């Protein structure tokens, strides 16, 4: 594609060199630049893309798009005000607007995003509907599975994957849309057909600074539903039991059809309401009341939070007009996400569960679900990530110490923070509520080992925070570490 065509209707501050050149590809990573690419010199958290412009040229880039003029640039240099905006617009053009050829479901909120995408994928596949998934654990479509470095990838990667989905004749895409991605405009110009709001609890305040900013980021996904070039019905699916979800549902600036889901009451014209809820240690059942139909439902998932997740999945199916009775039948066999209330096979007479819960609200949900198992004792192992929101650390300690019989406070991904300082921040929460039922063991493997060593018959050990993750980041080094593998190894050691 010719550069001047890609730049059409884009505000350019300055251009040096020819715009009549053929563009073969797009890249924001100088290490992955190929001959004929545009290189976007993004300003990252830790790096400045402008420093890698010459490296990109050496690798074959024929154009550099930057926010400042590149000195002695030997190829075309386009200077713009906002690189992320421009990158998204150019990616959309370069890949021929694949979002207009897909039915796209965006799921946002603090907790539940991954579970909803997995549940929806499972249900769609049981109906022989081809669906692509972009989310925290991996990006999946056709026979392709890519490990996810980010919940929501950069716009170039998004458009490229969507283009490949279109070529593979996939009709549906469900995507976790993070607040970071919304603020950083990674999903700008993507036309969503359905947006789902799960909940909003304290997280990522290192980035957003306050809850208002965090909520405003989430809201922008729902406002974008008014950009209706597909000329179809748009749906906003909202958990109205959540404080912020209720505000979103009552927001008149959202032009889409709203579907409320709840376990407390009916809300709105379109709704999905669960009551007569029965939670056990193997399954959950409830009566589904909706304007689409009413029926008793049983699912192979435990915990009230999974009833919320399956309600959201049900609403997605209703938004795309799948038959009510067919959906209810398939809901009973839906599978969930790895690392979410995942049981570890144990030769012992106690249970071990691994979960991704890394906020106080998520931890509360998981521990509530475990309490329904009626264990003789709950032992929790958790830590908090370094270089991330510090405000949630004491809050997580309060939940863990209040809802567990004993807690092992340990490392998560300390990154460039001192893990001792992180555990001290966590401890503050326990001390504020005068709890002493905890022990600090910095080494995560040792903490897991100690928890398993102290467990007795009928106990449940929860290892929280990392879930599906198979790595640990200490300093800037990323090494293999999987809670599930560690626990299995210790349990099966003679």
N, C-alpha and C positions, 0 to 999 in steps of 0.2 A: 504494500500500500504506500502511496506517495505521502511524504511528510506534510506537504501543504494541505492535503485533504484531511489528514488527521488533526491539523491545527485549525481547521475551519470552525468559526464561531467561538474560538478560545481566545481569551484576552492575553496577548503576549506583550511583555514590557520591552523586550529587545531580542533581536535575532541576528546572529552573525554567521555567515555561511549560507549555502543554498538550501532552500526548502523543497527543491525539486529532486529529492532523493528517495530511493525505494527503501522502505522499512520492512525488514524480515521478521523482527520480533521485539519484545519489550522486556526490560529487566530493571530491577532496583538493587540487585546484588552483583557487584563488580566481578565476583568470583564465578558467576554463571553467565556472563555476557557472551553472546555468540556473534559471529560476523553478520553485520547488517542490523544490529539491534539499536533501539533507543535505550540509553541509560538514564534513569531518573535518580538524581543525586538527593536522596531523602535525608533529612536530618533526623537521626534516631535518638534514642534515649542515651546511648553510650557512644555513638559514632556520628560523624558528619560525612554524609555521602559525597560532598564536594571534594574531600580528600582522596577519593577513589576514582575520580573522573579520568585521570590519565591512565590508570590501570585498565579502566573500561575501554578506553580508546585503543590501548595496546592489544586488548582481547578481541577487537573488531567492531566496537560501537561506532556508528556513523553519525550519531547525534547525542548530545548531552542536554537534558532538560534540567535546569537548576534555578535556584532562587537568587543566586548572585552570579555575575559573569565569571566564567572560568578563564583564568589567565593562560595565555599562550595555547588556547584550545585549537587542536589541529583538525577538528571536525565541526560540523554545525552545532552551534550552542544557542539554545532557546531559553530565555530568562522569563520566568513567570512569578506571580505573587505567591500562589499556593500550589505547591507541587502535588500534594495528595489529591486535591480536587482535579487538577489537570490529568494526573495519572489515571484516575478513575474514568474520566471522560474519554481519554484516548484509548484506554483498554476496551471500553464499551464499543467504540467505533471499530477498532482493530479486529475484535472478535465478532463483529456483526451483531451486536445486541442480543446475545443468547438468552438473556433474562426474559425477553419478549416471547421466547419460544418454549419457555418452561412455566409450570405452575409452581410458584415459590412460596414456601411457608417459612416465616422467620419466627424463631422462639427466643424470647428474651426474658430477663429476670435474674435474681440472684441464685436461686436454687431450683432444680428440677429440669433445667434445659436439656441436659444429656439424656436423662431418663425418658423424657417425652419424645426426643428424636429417635431413640432406640425402640420405644414402644410403637411409634408410628411406622417406623421402618418394618418392624416385625409384622404388624397388622397388614400393611400394604402388600408385603411379600406373600402373606397367606392368601391374599386375594389376587395374586399374580399381577400386581401393579408394580412396574419398575420405578424405583425411587432412588435418588442420590442423597447422600447425607454429608453435611459439612459441620464438624463440631469438635469438641474438646479432645476426644480420644483419637479420632481418625477422620479422614475424608474418604468416602466410599461411593463408588458408582461403577456400574457394569462389573468387570472383573478387577477393577483397580482399587487398592487400599493404600492410602498414604498416611504415614504417621503424622499427627497434627502438631506442628510447632506452636501454633496459636489457635484459640477457639475459632476465631474468624480470621481467615488469612487476608493478605494484602489484596487490593482490588485487581491487580494483574493476575494473581493466582486464581482469584474467584472467577473472573471472566474466562480465563483459559479453561478451568474445570467445567464451567457451565457450557462452554463451547463443545468440549469433549462429550458431555452428557447429551447434548443435542444430537451430535453425530452418532451416539450410541442409541438414539431413539428413546431416551429416557424422558418421561413426561413430567415427573414430579421431583422437586428438590426440597428437602427440609434442612434448615440451616440454623445453628445456634448463632445468635447475633449478640455479641458482647458489647458492653457499654463503651469499652475502649474503641472497638471498631466503629461505633456510631460517632463518637467524638472525632476520631481520626479520619473519618469519611471513607472508610474502606468499602462500605456498602452504598456509597453515594451513587445515584443514577440507577441502582438495581430496583426494578419494579416488583415489589412483593404483592402477593395475592391474599395472603393470610398472615396476620401477626398475632402471636400468642404472648401474653404477659403472665408469668408464673407468680411472682412475689418480689418484694424488694426489702432486703435486710442489710444491715451494716456490712459493707465490704468495699474494697478498692478505694477507700477514702484517701489513701496516699496519692491517688491519681485525681479523683474528683473533688477532694477537699471537704465537701459536705454532701448531705443527703439530697438537698435540692438539686445540685448539679448532677448527681447520680441519677435521680428521677428524670430530670430534663433530658438526659442522654437517652434513656429508655423511651420516653415519650416520642422522641423524634422518629422512631421506627413507625409508630402508629399514625403520625402526621403524614408520613411519606405515602400512606395508602391512598391519599387524594390524587397522587400522580398516576392517573389511570389511562395510559395510552393503549392498554389492551382492551379497554372498554368492557370490562367484566365486573361482576359483583365482588367487592372486597369485604373481608371479614376481620374484625378485631375480636379475638377470643381472650377473655379477661377473668382472672381469679378475683371475684368481688369480695372474698373473705379477707383479702389482704388490704391493709390500710391504704396503700398507694394504688392498688388495683381498683378500689372503690372510687378514688379520685379520677383515675383514668377512664373508668366506665362513665362517669358523669361529665367528662370533658366534651363540650359541644364542638370543639375544633376537630374532633375525629369524625370524618365523614363516612367511614366504613360502617357496614352492618355489625352491630355488637352482639356477641354471644357471651353470656355470663356463665361461669361455672362456680359451684359452691357446695359446701356440705352443711350450710347453716340456713339458707333460705332461697326462695325463688327470686330472681331479679330480672327485670326487663322482658321484652317481647320474645327474644330467643334466649333459652336458658338450658342448663344441664345441672340438676340438683340431686345430690345423693343423700339419702337418709336410711334409717333402719340398718345402720352400719354395724357389722360384726367383724372384729379383728381377732385373728388367731395366730399361732406361731407357724402356720404353714400357708395360710391364704387369707383373703379378705373378701367379704361379701357386702352388698348394699342394694338398696332399691334405687334404680335410676329413674328420676322423674324429669321429663323434658317436653318441650313442645314438639319434639320430633317423634316421641313415643315414650312409653313407660315399661320397665321390665326389671326383674331381679337379676343381679349380676354377681358372678364369682370370678375372682382373678387370683393368679398364682403369685401374688406379691403381698408382703406384709407392711403394715404401717399406714397411718392415715395419709401421710404425704404421698404415698403411691396411689391412693384413691384420687387425690387431686391430679396426679400425673395422668391417670387413665381417663379422667373426665376431660382433660385438655385434649388427649388423643381422640376421644369420642367426638368432641366438638370439631376437630380438624376434619374428621371423616364426614360429618354432617355438612361442613362448609363446601365440600366437593361432591355432595349429593350421592354418597354411597348409601345403599339400602340399610335402613335402621336395623332390621332383624339380622342381616348378614354381619354387620359390625358387632352387635351384641354377641353373636355366636363366636366370632373370632377373638373377641376381647378375652375370653377365658383361656386362650393359649398364648397370649402375647408374652414375649420375653423382654427382659430389661437390660440395662447397661452393665458391663463388667465393672467391678469395683464399687458397686452400689449395693450395700447390704449383702455382699458376696460371702457365702459360707465357705470356710476352708475345711476340706476333708480332714477329719481328725480321728486317730485311733484311741484318743482319750475319751473320758466320760464328761467332758465339758465342751462347749461350743466356742468357735473362733469366727468372728465376723470382721471383714475388711470393708471400710466405706470411705468415700471421698470427702465426707463432711469436713469443711474447712472454714465454716462460719458458725457463730453461736446458734443461729436459727437452724441450720442444717444439722448440727450436733444434737440439738434438742429433739428434732424430728426423729433422728436415728435412735437415740436413747429411749425415746417414748415408744418406738416400735419394739425395741428390745425388752422393755419392761412388760409389754404384752406377752412375751414368751414366758413370763413368770420365773425368771432364773433365781437361783438361791443367792447369787451375788453377781454384780456387774463390775468388771475391771476394765478401765478405759486407758488406752495409750494414745496420746496425741501431742502435737507440737504446732508451731505456727511458722509460716514462711518468713524468711528474711527479706529486707528491702521491699516490704509490702505493708499494707495497712496495719499500723500498730494498735489502733484503738480497739480492734476486736480481740486482742490477746487476753486481757483480763476478763472480758465477757465470756470467752470460751471456757476459761478456768472456772468461772462461776457455774456455768451449765454442767460441765464435766463433774465437778466436785459435789454439786447438789444432787445430780441424777445417778451418780455412780457410787459404789461402795468404796472403791479405791481407784486412784488415778496415777498413772505414770506420765509425768511431763517430760517431753524429750524434744529432739530436733525434728524438723520437717525438711524443708530446703532452706538452710540458713543463708545461702548465697554469700554476700559479702559482709553480712552482719556477724558479730560474735554470737554464737549460739547460747552462751551463758547469759548475755544481755537479753536475748529473746525470752529465755525461760524465766528470767527475773521479771520481765513485763507480764508474763503469764501468771506467775505466782502472786502478783499484786491482787488479782481478782479473787484468788482463794483466801488471801489474808483479809481482804475487805469484808468477807462474809464469815470470817473466823473458822475456816475449814483447815484441817490438818491431815485429811485423808488422802495425802498425795506424797509422791517421792519424785525427785528430779534425777533423771539419768540422761545425760546429754547424748550419748551414743544410741541411736535409734534401734540398732540390732540388739544391743544389750538390754534396752528397755523392753523390747518385745520378748526377749528371752526370760527376763525377770518376771514379766506378767504371766507368761505361760507356766513358769516354774511355780508360781504361787497359787495357780488355779486349782480348784477342787471340783468334785462331782457336782453337776448342776449349774456351774458358773457359766457366764458368757463373757468372753474377752472381746472387746471392741478395739480394733486398731484403726484409728481415724486420721483423715487428713490427706492421704495420698491415693487411696483407692486403686485405680487402674495404672497409675504412674509406675514406670519401671526404671526410675532413675532418682538420684539425689544430687542436688547442686550444693557443693560446699566451696565457698570462694567463687571462682569462675570455672571450676572443674565439675563436669557432669559425669557421674559414674553410675554404673548399673546398680539398681537397688529396687527390689519389688517386695512390698510388705507380704504379699501372698506367698511368694517363694520362700522368704525368710521364715515365716510362720510354719509353712509345710516342712521345711528342712529341720526346724527345731522339734516339731511335733513327732516327726518320724525317726529322729535320732535315737538309737538304742542306748 
